[in-house]
C-alpha cells in the first residue's frame, strides 16, 4: 500500500488506553515523538510491558518518564529459563510501586518453543502465584498452547481475584469461551485488521464488549492501513474502528466500553 492511499489517523472524542506495547524498544527521540503523537490522537494512558530480566528495570524507568506511562513486571515464555527466585524477588519489589499495574507478560508459547515447555509451564505457574499474592491482574501470552493454558488457568483462576487479559488473542474460540467464562478479558490489536485473520474476527464477534481490551503490541503488528511501518499506540484508532465494525456498534461506544474495561482491570476503576 502506498503512502498516498494511507489515510490520516482518525481522532475520536473518547480517550483511549493502550493496554499493551513495548516502549523500551524505542530510543529517547522515538519515545518522545511516540508520546507526543499518541497524546494528540487521544491516547491518555499507555501500559508498557516487561518481558525479560533485561527490561524489568527499563520498564520501571519508563513509568517515571511520563505521567501517561504505566508498566508491568514479568517474564515472557520465550525467556522462561531465566526465571529464578531472584528474578521473582525483583518482580515483587518493583510491583510495590503504584505505577506497576500487572504481572506480565507471562504464559506459554509452543509455536517458537524458545524455552523447554516444562520450564515455560513452571515459570507461568509461579508467576500466576506471584500475581495472586500481590493481588494484581495478569497479562497472558499464549500461542499454540491452548490445552496447557486452559489446564493451568483452571488451577489458578479462582484465586486470581483481579483476573487479567489474554493479550493479542489468536487462539481458538473454545479457549476464548473458557477464558471469558472464567472472567478474563481478551486483548485485540492490529491482527484484527489483517486480511487473513477471520479466526480472530470470529473471536472478537463472540467477545462481550465488557470483556474486550484494545492494544497494539507495538512496535509489532501494525494495523491496516499502515502495515509495513513500525507500530505505535497512535494507531489504536484504526483498531478501534475495525473492532467496532465487527461488533456493529458506534466507535465511540466501543471506545467508552474499552476505556472502562481498561480502568477497571488495571487501575481499580480510576
Backbone as CSV, one residue per row, in Angstrom:
resi,resn,N_x,N_y,N_z,CA_x,CA_y,CA_z,C_x,C_y,C_z
1,UNK,0.851,-1.193,0.000,0.000,0.000,0.000,0.883,1.238,0.000
2,UNK,0.671,2.161,-0.898,1.486,3.360,-0.981,1.042,4.366,0.065
3,UNK,1.930,5.324,0.333,1.595,6.363,1.294,0.390,7.173,0.852
4,UNK,0.193,7.255,-0.480,-0.933,8.053,-0.982,-2.280,7.457,-0.603
5,UNK,-2.311,6.153,-0.384,-3.572,5.500,-0.034,-3.763,5.386,1.473
6,UNK,-2.775,5.814,2.244,-2.895,5.761,3.696,-3.590,7.017,4.200
7,UNK,-4.750,6.833,4.820,-5.486,7.990,5.308,-4.951,8.444,6.654
8,UNK,-5.316,9.642,7.043,-4.893,10.174,8.325,-5.477,9.352,9.464
9,UNK,-4.803,9.380,10.589,-5.299,8.681,11.768,-6.535,9.408,12.284
10,UNK,-7.656,8.721,12.439,-8.864,9.393,12.943,-8.721,9.796,14.402
11,UNK,-9.412,10.848,14.781,-9.383,11.348,16.163,-10.801,11.286,16.709
12,UNK,-10.984,10.530,17.795,-12.296,10.369,18.390,-12.400,11.164,19.685
13,UNK,-13.603,11.274,20.200,-13.843,12.055,21.413,-13.400,11.313,22.664
14,UNK,-13.678,10.028,22.721,-13.396,9.236,23.921,-11.903,8.966,24.060
15,UNK,-11.325,9.207,25.228,-9.909,8.891,25.445,-9.648,7.393,25.285
16,UNK,-8.431,7.069,24.843,-8.045,5.686,24.581,-6.949,5.268,25.547
17,UNK,-7.018,4.009,25.999,-5.957,3.446,26.836,-5.258,2.343,26.052
18,UNK,-3.975,2.500,25.874,-3.133,1.482,25.243,-2.747,0.465,26.309
19,UNK,-3.261,-0.759,26.195,-3.067,-1.732,27.263,-1.869,-2.650,27.066
20,UNK,-1.194,-2.551,25.904,-0.054,-3.457,25.700,0.841,-2.961,24.582
21,UNK,2.025,-2.473,24.953,3.045,-2.123,23.965,4.407,-2.248,24.625
22,UNK,5.453,-1.992,23.839,6.824,-2.179,24.316,7.626,-0.917,24.034
23,UNK,7.461,0.078,24.871,8.125,1.365,24.666,9.637,1.271,24.852
24,UNK,10.109,0.252,25.554,11.546,0.151,25.794,12.321,-0.192,24.524
25,UNK,11.621,-0.535,23.451,12.289,-0.804,22.176,12.639,0.483,21.439
26,UNK,12.178,1.623,21.947,12.401,2.912,21.291,13.575,3.640,21.924
27,UNK,14.319,4.391,21.087,15.329,5.268,21.681,14.627,6.530,22.191
28,UNK,15.374,7.419,22.833,14.764,8.563,23.503,14.001,9.455,22.544
29,UNK,14.575,9.734,21.384,13.893,10.596,20.409,12.610,9.950,19.900
30,UNK,12.665,8.651,19.605,11.475,7.940,19.147,10.401,7.920,20.227
31,UNK,10.827,7.762,21.470,9.883,7.731,22.582,9.143,9.054,22.701
32,UNK,9.869,10.151,22.610,9.255,11.467,22.736,8.255,11.724,21.613
33,UNK,8.618,11.349,20.396,7.715,11.528,19.257,6.475,10.658,19.422
34,UNK,6.681,9.408,19.842,5.553,8.487,20.024,4.587,9.009,21.080
35,UNK,5.110,9.481,22.195,4.249,10.019,23.244,3.473,11.231,22.751
36,UNK,4.159,12.133,22.055,3.504,13.343,21.565,2.380,13.014,20.583
37,UNK,2.663,12.149,19.619,1.651,11.799,18.624,0.497,11.029,19.254
38,UNK,0.804,10.174,20.217,-0.242,9.384,20.878,-1.187,10.288,21.659
39,UNK,-0.631,11.235,22.388,-1.466,12.168,23.136,-2.318,13.014,22.199
40,UNK,-1.769,13.404,21.057,-2.505,14.227,20.098,-3.748,13.526,19.572
41,UNK,-3.678,12.194,19.412,-4.855,11.498,18.855,-5.736,10.908,19.952
42,UNK,-5.431,11.219,21.220,-6.348,10.850,22.291,-5.977,9.658,23.134
43,UNK,-4.742,9.146,23.020,-4.292,8.060,23.890,-3.860,8.680,25.222
44,UNK,-4.636,8.458,26.266,-4.387,9.132,27.545,-3.491,8.342,28.492
45,UNK,-3.470,7.021,28.337,-2.636,6.185,29.185,-2.011,5.088,28.333
46,UNK,-0.762,4.750,28.645,-0.026,3.713,27.927,0.577,2.754,28.942
47,UNK,0.339,1.460,28.734,0.951,0.437,29.576,2.055,-0.233,28.773
48,UNK,3.295,-0.096,29.238,4.427,-0.742,28.572,4.766,-2.021,29.326
49,UNK,5.073,-3.060,28.583,5.077,-4.425,29.113,6.487,-4.972,29.296
50,UNK,6.743,-5.571,30.448,8.008,-6.260,30.693,7.955,-7.675,30.121
51,UNK,9.092,-8.148,29.627,9.153,-9.490,29.048,10.367,-10.288,29.479
52,UNK,11.398,-9.625,30.000,12.654,-10.327,30.270,13.372,-9.716,31.465
53,UNK,14.364,-10.434,31.939,15.191,-9.923,33.031,15.819,-8.593,32.623
54,UNK,16.180,-8.499,31.343,16.885,-7.315,30.851,16.036,-6.055,30.841
55,UNK,14.707,-6.181,30.783,13.917,-4.948,30.680,13.030,-4.669,31.892
56,UNK,13.171,-5.439,32.953,12.395,-5.149,34.164,12.713,-3.751,34.690
57,UNK,13.993,-3.423,34.776,14.384,-2.101,35.263,14.003,-1.001,34.280
58,UNK,14.157,-1.270,32.979,13.849,-0.253,31.978,12.370,0.105,31.995
59,UNK,11.512,-0.877,32.169,10.080,-0.587,32.273,9.816,0.310,33.477
60,UNK,10.482,0.029,34.587,10.319,0.881,35.765,10.735,2.317,35.460
61,UNK,11.854,2.470,34.756,12.331,3.808,34.389,11.316,4.537,33.523
62,UNK,10.729,3.831,32.582,9.767,4.449,31.672,8.528,4.942,32.406
63,UNK,8.120,4.237,33.440,6.932,4.679,34.183,7.184,5.991,34.913
64,UNK,8.449,6.312,35.120,8.804,7.580,35.767,9.054,8.686,34.749
65,UNK,9.124,8.312,33.462,9.484,9.275,32.426,8.316,10.139,31.989
66,UNK,7.097,9.691,32.243,5.912,10.431,31.809,4.733,10.067,32.703
67,UNK,3.878,11.027,33.034,2.680,10.713,33.826,1.667,9.893,33.050
68,UNK,1.920,9.675,31.758,0.993,8.914,30.925,1.400,7.451,30.774
69,UNK,2.520,7.039,31.375,3.035,5.680,31.201,2.927,4.891,32.495
70,UNK,2.393,3.684,32.390,2.391,2.686,33.461,3.109,1.445,32.947
71,UNK,3.325,0.458,33.804,4.073,-0.714,33.363,3.637,-1.996,34.034
72,UNK,4.270,-3.082,33.608,4.069,-4.402,34.211,5.434,-4.984,34.552
73,UNK,5.401,-6.103,35.253,6.629,-6.838,35.565,6.361,-8.325,35.374
74,UNK,7.220,-8.980,34.596,7.041,-10.405,34.369,8.019,-10.922,33.334
75,UNK,8.062,-12.244,33.206,8.971,-12.911,32.285,8.166,-13.670,31.234
76,UNK,8.387,-13.323,29.978,7.725,-13.928,28.821,8.135,-15.396,28.690
77,UNK,7.258,-16.237,28.128,7.635,-17.647,27.966,8.906,-17.875,27.148
78,UNK,9.212,-16.982,26.203,10.474,-17.133,25.472,11.676,-17.082,26.406
79,UNK,11.534,-16.352,27.510,12.633,-16.141,28.454,12.459,-16.961,29.728
80,UNK,11.619,-17.981,29.676,11.248,-18.711,30.891,12.443,-19.320,31.615
81,UNK,13.467,-19.698,30.874,14.639,-20.315,31.504,15.372,-19.349,32.416
82,UNK,15.136,-18.048,32.255,15.815,-17.051,33.085,15.049,-16.739,34.359
83,UNK,13.868,-17.330,34.518,13.049,-17.050,35.697,13.608,-17.806,36.894
84,UNK,14.008,-17.066,37.926,14.627,-17.640,39.125,13.999,-16.992,40.362
85,UNK,14.283,-17.518,41.550,13.795,-16.857,42.767,14.262,-15.406,42.880
86,UNK,15.480,-15.120,42.442,15.958,-13.742,42.488,15.159,-12.843,41.552
87,UNK,14.827,-13.351,40.370,14.013,-12.577,39.424,12.622,-12.355,39.997
88,UNK,12.080,-13.394,40.616,10.767,-13.240,41.245,10.812,-12.171,42.338
89,UNK,11.896,-12.120,43.081,12.036,-11.107,44.132,12.069,-9.706,43.528
90,UNK,12.731,-9.563,42.372,12.769,-8.265,41.685,11.372,-7.862,41.224
91,UNK,10.641,-8.814,40.634,9.275,-8.544,40.182,8.418,-8.072,41.351
92,UNK,8.528,-8.757,42.480,7.734,-8.398,43.651,8.115,-7.018,44.192
93,UNK,9.399,-6.735,44.224,9.837,-5.434,44.733,9.344,-4.308,43.836
94,UNK,9.482,-4.476,42.531,9.029,-3.449,41.597,7.514,-3.290,41.636
95,UNK,6.817,-4.403,41.823,5.356,-4.369,41.804,4.773,-3.599,42.976
96,UNK,5.587,-3.289,43.971,5.115,-2.473,45.089,4.900,-1.026,44.668
97,UNK,5.461,-0.653,43.525,5.310,0.705,43.005,3.921,0.863,42.379
98,UNK,3.276,1.967,42.637,1.909,2.186,42.154,1.826,2.300,40.631
99,UNK,2.952,2.517,39.968,2.945,2.621,38.512,2.974,1.250,37.835
100,UNK,3.153,0.199,38.616,3.109,-1.164,38.074,1.709,-1.709,38.299
101,UNK,1.046,-2.096,37.190,-0.375,-2.411,37.272,-0.712,-3.876,37.003
102,UNK,0.304,-4.719,36.701,0.011,-6.127,36.416,1.289,-6.945,36.442
103,UNK,1.110,-8.258,36.554,2.203,-9.207,36.368,2.115,-9.732,34.937
104,UNK,3.162,-9.549,34.185,3.151,-9.988,32.800,4.298,-9.364,32.028
105,UNK,4.600,-9.863,30.955,3.845,-10.764,30.096,4.282,-12.181,30.396
106,UNK,3.361,-13.022,30.805,3.649,-14.400,31.202,2.798,-15.341,30.358
107,UNK,3.152,-16.629,30.368,2.309,-17.571,29.642,3.084,-18.687,28.980
108,UNK,2.567,-19.126,27.833,3.130,-20.267,27.107,3.214,-19.950,25.629
109,UNK,4.321,-20.355,25.002,4.468,-20.211,23.553,5.074,-21.485,22.988
110,UNK,4.189,-22.332,22.417,4.628,-23.585,21.824,4.847,-23.453,20.317
111,UNK,4.684,-22.264,19.796,4.942,-22.022,18.365,6.439,-21.911,18.121
112,UNK,7.107,-21.077,18.910,8.548,-20.905,18.754,9.356,-21.849,19.645
113,UNK,8.788,-22.223,20.799,9.495,-23.131,21.724,10.903,-22.649,22.044
114,UNK,11.063,-21.372,22.335,12.381,-20.856,22.687,12.845,-21.380,24.042
115,UNK,11.913,-21.822,24.855,12.254,-22.443,26.143,11.548,-23.792,26.220
116,UNK,12.145,-24.724,26.939,11.536,-26.033,27.130,10.115,-25.868,27.688
117,UNK,9.207,-26.672,27.210,7.803,-26.495,27.589,7.570,-26.685,29.083
118,UNK,8.271,-27.615,29.691,8.103,-27.799,31.139,8.617,-26.583,31.897
119,UNK,9.680,-25.962,31.390,10.216,-24.747,32.006,9.217,-23.604,31.847
120,UNK,8.601,-23.504,30.672,7.574,-22.487,30.444,6.415,-22.652,31.417
121,UNK,5.958,-23.883,31.559,4.818,-24.126,32.448,5.167,-23.760,33.888
122,UNK,6.361,-24.106,34.311,6.774,-23.796,35.677,6.830,-22.287,35.915
123,UNK,7.433,-21.557,34.974,7.519,-20.103,35.116,6.139,-19.461,35.096
124,UNK,5.263,-19.973,34.251,3.893,-19.462,34.170,3.178,-19.668,35.494
125,UNK,3.241,-20.881,36.021,2.549,-21.185,37.270,3.093,-20.368,38.436
126,UNK,4.401,-20.232,38.502,4.979,-19.478,39.610,4.602,-18.002,39.536
127,UNK,4.541,-17.453,38.327,4.180,-16.042,38.198,2.690,-15.814,38.421
128,UNK,1.874,-16.788,38.098,0.459,-16.693,38.476,0.325,-16.639,39.990
129,UNK,1.111,-17.464,40.680,1.072,-17.452,42.142,1.557,-16.111,42.686
130,UNK,2.572,-15.546,42.042,3.048,-14.228,42.455,1.947,-13.189,42.318
131,UNK,1.226,-13.227,41.182,0.125,-12.281,40.967,-0.960,-12.453,42.016
132,UNK,-1.250,-13.686,42.381,-2.249,-13.948,43.416,-1.822,-13.308,44.731
133,UNK,-0.571,-13.507,45.090,-0.084,-12.994,46.372,0.032,-11.472,46.381
134,UNK,0.273,-10.883,45.215,0.365,-9.423,45.112,-0.987,-8.770,44.840
135,UNK,-2.001,-9.586,44.583,-3.336,-9.100,44.233,-3.279,-8.179,43.007
136,UNK,-2.610,-8.672,41.962,-2.522,-7.945,40.702,-3.108,-8.788,39.578
137,UNK,-3.638,-8.135,38.541,-4.075,-8.881,37.361,-2.859,-9.389,36.585
138,UNK,-3.105,-10.302,35.657,-2.033,-10.868,34.843,-2.235,-10.505,33.373
139,UNK,-1.122,-10.409,32.662,-1.123,-10.226,31.207,-0.540,-11.497,30.622
140,UNK,-1.377,-12.252,29.905,-1.018,-13.605,29.476,-0.794,-13.669,27.971
141,UNK,0.309,-14.331,27.610,0.630,-14.658,26.220,0.413,-16.152,26.039
142,UNK,-0.359,-16.543,25.028,-0.492,-17.960,24.722,-0.529,-18.145,23.211
143,UNK,0.307,-19.066,22.732,0.346,-19.349,21.300,0.586,-20.833,21.084
144,UNK,-0.336,-21.467,20.369,-0.272,-22.905,20.080,-0.170,-23.717,21.374
145,UNK,-0.804,-23.231,22.440,-0.700,-23.899,23.742,-2.049,-23.895,24.445
146,UNK,-3.118,-24.050,23.678,-4.460,-23.914,24.243,-4.725,-24.857,25.414
147,UNK,-4.391,-26.138,25.230,-4.743,-27.122,26.251,-4.029,-26.841,27.568
148,UNK,-2.726,-26.594,27.496,-1.974,-26.350,28.729,-2.352,-25.013,29.364
149,UNK,-2.632,-24.023,28.530,-3.081,-22.735,29.076,-4.370,-22.917,29.858
150,UNK,-5.292,-23.652,29.267,-6.566,-23.886,29.950,-6.358,-24.681,31.244
151,UNK,-5.554,-25.749,31.179,-5.351,-26.585,32.360,-4.725,-25.791,33.509
152,UNK,-3.751,-24.952,33.177,-3.087,-24.170,34.223,-4.031,-23.117,34.793
153,UNK,-4.748,-22.421,33.913,-5.660,-21.387,34.408,-6.783,-21.986,35.250
154,UNK,-7.195,-23.202,34.937,-8.213,-23.851,35.764,-7.739,-23.994,37.204
155,UNK,-6.438,-24.166,37.390,-5.890,-24.355,38.733,-5.690,-23.049,39.492
156,UNK,-5.600,-21.935,38.773,-5.260,-20.670,39.409,-6.350,-19.602,39.307
157,UNK,-7.264,-19.765,38.395,-8.217,-18.702,38.090,-9.016,-18.246,39.307
158,UNK,-9.492,-19.174,40.079,-10.363,-18.799,41.198,-9.636,-17.947,42.231
159,UNK,-8.317,-18.124,42.347,-7.543,-17.358,43.320,-7.061,-16.020,42.762
160,UNK,-7.166,-15.845,41.451,-6.797,-14.576,40.830,-7.991,-13.630,40.935
161,UNK,-8.070,-12.922,42.026,-9.265,-12.109,42.264,-9.407,-10.982,41.245
162,UNK,-8.307,-10.508,40.677,-8.373,-9.428,39.693,-8.240,-9.936,38.262
163,UNK,-8.173,-11.259,38.102,-8.123,-11.904,36.778,-7.025,-11.291,35.915
164,UNK,-7.356,-10.881,34.680,-6.348,-10.370,33.773,-6.821,-10.413,32.343
165,UNK,-5.856,-10.402,31.417,-6.165,-10.366,29.998,-5.326,-11.395,29.253
166,UNK,-5.952,-12.055,28.300,-5.216,-12.867,27.339,-4.921,-11.922,26.184
167,UNK,-3.694,-11.480,26.079,-3.380,-10.411,25.141,-3.157,-10.959,23.733
168,UNK,-3.327,-10.093,22.745,-3.134,-10.451,21.333,-3.794,-11.794,21.032
169,UNK,-5.070,-11.902,21.320,-5.726,-13.209,21.269,-5.811,-13.717,19.831
170,UNK,-5.183,-14.881,19.602,-5.240,-15.545,18.290,-5.549,-17.025,18.435
171,UNK,-5.925,-17.441,19.627,-6.165,-18.857,19.893,-7.582,-19.249,19.478
172,UNK,-7.985,-20.449,19.849,-9.264,-20.991,19.410,-10.441,-20.309,20.090
173,UNK,-11.595,-20.415,19.448,-12.828,-19.908,20.041,-13.118,-20.649,21.336
174,UNK,-12.775,-21.936,21.394,-13.015,-22.718,22.609,-12.219,-22.158,23.784
175,UNK,-10.948,-21.801,23.561,-10.164,-21.215,24.651,-10.712,-19.848,25.015
176,UNK,-11.124,-19.092,24.016,-11.714,-17.779,24.289,-12.929,-17.915,25.193
177,UNK,-13.805,-18.842,24.866,-15.019,-19.017,25.648,-14.694,-19.439,27.075
178,UNK,-13.690,-20.307,27.243,-13.269,-20.701,28.586,-12.773,-19.494,29.371
179,UNK,-11.874,-18.718,28.763,-11.291,-17.563,29.457,-12.352,-16.528,29.804
180,UNK,-13.279,-16.295,28.891,-14.351,-15.340,29.152,-15.233,-15.809,30.305
181,UNK,-15.535,-17.093,30.323,-16.353,-17.654,31.402,-15.651,-17.522,32.751
182,UNK,-14.320,-17.636,32.731,-13.534,-17.509,33.957,-13.390,-16.055,34.417
183,UNK,-13.820,-15.118,33.567,-13.776,-13.716,33.953,-12.616,-12.923,33.404
184,UNK,-11.812,-13.533,32.528,-10.702,-12.816,31.922,-11.201,-11.924,30.785
185,UNK,-10.384,-10.928,30.452,-10.628,-10.109,29.279,-9.741,-10.591,28.142
186,UNK,-10.120,-10.238,26.918,-9.332,-10.583,25.741,-8.830,-9.298,25.097
187,UNK,-7.546,-9.274,24.740,-6.959,-8.112,24.097,-6.831,-8.313,22.603
188,UNK,-7.242,-7.303,21.838,-7.192,-7.380,20.378,-6.395,-6.211,19.828
189,UNK,-5.644,-6.490,18.761,-4.765,-5.484,18.178,-4.883,-5.469,16.655
190,UNK,-3.816,-5.037,15.989,-3.860,-4.884,14.544,-4.136,-6.146,13.772
191,UNK,-3.931,-7.305,14.378,-4.228,-8.561,13.685,-5.676,-8.589,13.209
192,UNK,-6.565,-7.988,13.972,-7.987,-7.976,13.596,-8.230,-7.279,12.267
193,UNK,-7.275,-6.447,11.829,-7.423,-5.745,10.552,-6.808,-6.501,9.387
194,UNK,-6.102,-7.601,9.675,-5.390,-8.325,8.622,-6.371,-9.137,7.773
195,UNK,-6.081,-9.242,6.505,-6.981,-9.888,5.553,-7.273,-11.337,5.931
196,UNK,-6.278,-12.054,6.413,-6.434,-13.493,6.655,-6.714,-13.822,8.127
197,UNK,-7.228,-12.872,8.864,-7.444,-13.072,10.305,-8.911,-13.305,10.638
198,UNK,-9.611,-14.068,9.829,-11.020,-14.340,10.093,-11.217,-15.040,11.437
199,UNK,-10.241,-15.868,11.834,-10.352,-16.558,13.119,-10.367,-15.569,14.278
200,UNK,-9.571,-14.528,14.176,-9.552,-13.514,15.228,-10.845,-12.722,15.230
201,UNK,-11.312,-12.361,14.048,-12.577,-11.612,13.973,-13.743,-12.440,14.502
202,UNK,-13.690,-13.756,14.348,-14.727,-14.620,14.914,-14.733,-14.523,16.438
203,UNK,-13.553,-14.491,17.039,-13.459,-14.376,18.484,-13.910,-12.991,18.939
204,UNK,-13.520,-11.946,18.189,-13.990,-10.592,18.513,-15.515,-10.566,18.552
205,UNK,-16.130,-11.153,17.557,-17.590,-11.155,17.474,-18.224,-11.853,18.674
206,UNK,-17.525,-12.852,19.218,-18.071,-13.623,20.339,-17.739,-13.037,21.697
207,UNK,-16.899,-12.005,21.727,-16.445,-11.424,22.993,-17.374,-10.302,23.433
208,UNK,-17.948,-10.395,24.624,-18.791,-9.292,25.119,-17.994,-7.997,25.193
209,UNK,-18.636,-6.888,24.913,-17.955,-5.600,24.967,-17.306,-5.357,26.324
210,UNK,-17.934,-5.834,27.383,-17.421,-5.581,28.729,-16.161,-6.407,29.040
211,UNK,-15.759,-7.291,28.131,-14.553,-8.101,28.355,-13.531,-7.936,27.234
212,UNK,-13.524,-6.788,26.633,-12.680,-6.538,25.469,-11.725,-5.379,25.753
213,UNK,-10.456,-5.573,25.393,-9.457,-4.519,25.543,-8.800,-4.220,24.193
214,UNK,-8.336,-2.986,24.031,-7.606,-2.566,22.841,-6.121,-2.486,23.154
215,UNK,-5.297,-2.905,22.206,-3.847,-2.870,22.362,-3.209,-2.774,20.986
216,UNK,-1.903,-2.496,20.977,-1.178,-2.541,19.694,-0.123,-3.633,19.655
217,UNK,0.501,-3.957,20.788,1.701,-4.795,20.846,2.842,-4.129,20.075
218,UNK,2.786,-2.800,19.977,3.831,-2.041,19.281,5.202,-2.344,19.893
219,UNK,6.225,-2.426,19.022,6.270,-1.986,17.622,5.860,-3.034,16.603
220,UNK,5.193,-4.108,17.039,4.781,-5.178,16.140,3.322,-5.020,15.728
221,UNK,2.911,-5.799,14.710,1.508,-5.995,14.339,0.788,-4.703,13.957
222,UNK,1.433,-3.892,13.163,0.851,-2.621,12.731,-0.444,-2.858,11.964
223,UNK,-1.510,-2.139,12.301,-2.792,-2.370,11.623,-2.812,-1.797,10.208
224,UNK,-3.710,-2.349,9.397,-4.070,-1.728,8.128,-4.676,-0.364,8.467
225,UNK,-4.320,0.741,7.799,-3.622,0.808,6.513,-2.146,1.154,6.612
226,UNK,-1.493,0.906,7.767,-0.085,1.268,7.923,0.821,0.060,8.078
227,UNK,0.376,-1.104,7.642,1.229,-2.288,7.674,2.518,-2.003,6.909
228,UNK,3.608,-2.517,7.454,4.904,-2.250,6.839,5.680,-1.170,7.556
229,UNK,4.998,-0.384,8.396,5.645,0.626,9.223,5.682,0.125,10.667
230,UNK,6.626,0.604,11.472,6.624,0.214,12.887,5.314,0.631,13.558
231,UNK,4.814,-0.227,14.406,3.555,0.062,15.088,3.791,1.038,16.241
232,UNK,2.704,1.687,16.674,2.769,2.646,17.776,1.376,2.823,18.361
233,UNK,1.283,3.272,19.619,-0.031,3.466,20.238,-0.949,4.398,19.462
234,UNK,-0.383,5.338,18.706,-1.243,6.281,17.983,-1.990,5.652,16.810
235,UNK,-1.737,4.370,16.530,-2.536,3.672,15.518,-3.761,2.973,16.118
236,UNK,-3.965,3.099,17.404,-5.115,2.446,18.044,-6.468,2.816,17.435
237,UNK,-6.679,4.054,16.955,-7.988,4.359,16.360,-8.374,3.447,15.201
238,UNK,-7.402,2.981,14.421,-7.717,2.064,13.323,-8.208,0.725,13.860
239,UNK,-7.580,0.278,14.941,-8.010,-0.973,15.562,-9.410,-0.812,16.142
240,UNK,-9.651,0.318,16.779,-10.976,0.575,17.352,-12.052,0.574,16.278
241,UNK,-11.775,1.185,15.137,-12.744,1.203,14.039,-13.096,-0.220,13.590
242,UNK,-12.077,-1.050,13.447,-12.308,-2.426,12.995,-13.111,-3.218,14.007
243,UNK,-12.730,-3.116,15.282,-13.449,-3.849,16.330,-14.902,-3.376,16.405
244,UNK,-15.120,-2.071,16.312,-16.483,-1.534,16.364,-17.313,-2.058,15.207
245,UNK,-16.715,-2.128,14.021,-17.442,-2.639,12.856,-17.825,-4.104,13.052
246,UNK,-16.907,-4.896,13.594,-17.207,-6.308,13.844,-18.335,-6.440,14.860
247,UNK,-18.312,-5.602,15.882,-19.314,-5.661,16.941,-20.600,-4.923,16.571
248,UNK,-20.591,-4.242,15.422,-21.765,-3.494,14.938,-22.215,-2.451,15.955
249,UNK,-21.225,-1.716,16.482,-21.527,-0.612,17.397,-20.785,0.632,16.915
250,UNK,-21.215,1.782,17.394,-20.526,3.025,17.082,-19.129,3.010,17.703
251,UNK,-18.174,3.616,17.030,-16.803,3.612,17.532,-16.717,4.252,18.914
252,UNK,-17.440,5.336,19.132,-17.392,5.989,20.439,-17.923,5.064,21.538
253,UNK,-18.951,4.300,21.247,-19.469,3.344,22.228,-18.420,2.289,22.545
254,UNK,-17.763,1.789,21.507,-16.705,0.803,21.691,-15.576,1.377,22.541
255,UNK,-15.162,2.591,22.229,-14.069,3.220,22.960,-14.431,3.490,24.418
256,UNK,-15.667,3.898,24.656,-16.104,4.143,26.029,-16.054,2.864,26.863
257,UNK,-16.515,1.754,26.264,-16.509,0.499,27.000,-15.085,-0.015,27.191
258,UNK,-14.257,0.093,26.163,-12.865,-0.358,26.272,-12.107,0.460,27.313
259,UNK,-12.377,1.752,27.353,-11.746,2.612,28.355,-12.162,2.174,29.756
260,UNK,-13.456,1.938,29.935,-13.967,1.499,31.229,-13.366,0.155,31.632
261,UNK,-13.284,-0.773,30.677,-12.708,-2.095,30.953,-11.252,-1.969,31.387
262,UNK,-10.496,-1.128,30.683,-9.078,-0.953,30.986,-8.882,-0.360,32.372
263,UNK,-9.702,0.640,32.699,-9.605,1.265,34.017,-9.959,0.268,35.121
264,UNK,-10.989,-0.517,34.884,-11.408,-1.491,35.879,-10.323,-2.529,36.135
265,UNK,-9.720,-3.047,35.046,-8.758,-4.134,35.181,-7.435,-3.658,35.782
266,UNK,-6.905,-2.569,35.246,-5.547,-2.162,35.598,-5.454,-1.037,36.628
267,UNK,-6.495,-0.245,36.764,-6.400,0.961,37.589,-7.452,1.016,38.689
268,UNK,-8.087,-0.106,38.959,-9.096,-0.127,40.019,-10.275,0.766,39.750
269,UNK,-10.555,1.014,38.461,-11.690,1.849,38.076,-11.386,3.326,38.025
270,UNK,-10.203,3.723,38.457,-9.847,5.155,38.499,-9.459,5.691,37.124
